[in-house]
Amino acid sequence: MTAVRLDATVHGMVQGVGFRIYVVELVRGLGVTGWVANASGGTVRCVAEGERSDLEHLLRGLERGPAGALVDRVGAVWMPATGEFEAFSLRSGWHSGD
């Protein structure tokens, strides 16, 4: 199977509710690489690479969010994987992206 990349931005009440930790736990054991970070404007951005089925599982989790979060919508873009990540990490602060 071919790895793909998911670049997702989660909108709603998603900062200050443990969303990034939730995502790290969600991908544990999936073999997904990439990162999750709070983004400007109160969103959470997640860039992940792996098998499409694993990333679809991740996307469904992003759409639900943890208890305490109110997800309005998730903007998702699919593209070919670059293979640039070695693991999945939680980033603090805002990042302009990779």
C-alpha positions in Angstrom: 0.0 0.0 0.0 1.1 3.5 -0.7 1.4 6.1 2.1 -0.5 9.4 1.8 -0.6 12.7 3.6 -3.5 14.2 5.5 -3.4 17.9 6.2 -6.3 18.8 8.5 -7.4 21.9 10.2 -9.9 21.5 13.0 -12.3 24.5 13.7 -14.4 25.1 16.8 -13.7 25.1 20.5 -10.6 23.0 20.1 -7.9 24.8 22.1 -7.5 24.4 25.8 -9.5 21.2 25.9 -6.7 18.6 25.5 -7.2 18.2 21.8 -3.5 17.7 20.9 -3.0 15.1 23.6 -6.2 13.4 22.3 -4.7 13.3 18.8 -1.4 11.8 20.0 -3.3 9.1 21.9 -5.5 8.5 18.8 -2.5 7.8 16.5 -0.6 5.6 19.0 -0.1 2.2 17.5 -1.3 3.2 14.0 2.2 3.7 12.5 1.2 7.3 11.6 3.9 10.0 11.4 3.6 13.8 11.5 2.5 16.4 14.0 -0.4 18.2 15.7 -0.2 21.8 16.9 -2.4 24.7 18.0 -2.7 27.2 15.1 -3.6 30.8 15.0 -7.2 31.7 15.0 -8.1 29.1 17.6 -7.8 26.1 15.3 -5.8 22.9 15.6 -3.7 21.7 12.7 -2.7 18.1 12.1 -0.3 16.9 9.3 0.0 13.2 9.2 1.3 10.5 6.9 0.5 6.8 6.7 -1.8 4.3 5.2 -5.1 5.8 3.9 -7.2 3.6 6.3 -5.2 4.7 9.3 -5.5 8.4 8.3 -9.3 8.0 7.7 -9.5 6.6 11.3 -7.6 9.7 12.4 -9.9 12.0 10.5 -13.0 10.5 12.1 -11.3 11.1 15.5 -10.6 14.7 14.6 -14.2 15.2 13.6 -15.3 13.9 17.0 -12.7 15.5 19.2 -12.2 14.8 22.9 -14.7 15.4 25.7 -15.0 19.1 26.2 -14.2 20.0 22.6 -16.9 21.4 20.2 -15.8 20.6 16.6 -17.6 22.7 14.1 -15.8 21.4 11.0 -12.6 19.8 9.8 -10.9 21.0 6.6 -9.0 18.1 5.1 -6.6 18.0 2.2 -5.2 14.7 0.9 -1.9 14.5 -1.0 1.0 12.2 -1.6 3.2 11.5 1.3 6.7 13.0 1.4 8.2 10.6 4.0 9.8 13.5 5.9 8.6 12.5 9.4 10.1 9.9 11.6 7.5 9.9 14.3 4.3 11.7 15.4 4.9 14.7 17.6 2.9 17.3 19.6 4.1 20.7 18.7 3.6 23.7 21.1 2.7 27.1 19.8 1.8 28.0 16.2 3.7 26.7 13.2 3.6 28.0 9.7 3.6 24.5 8.5 5.9 22.1 6.7 
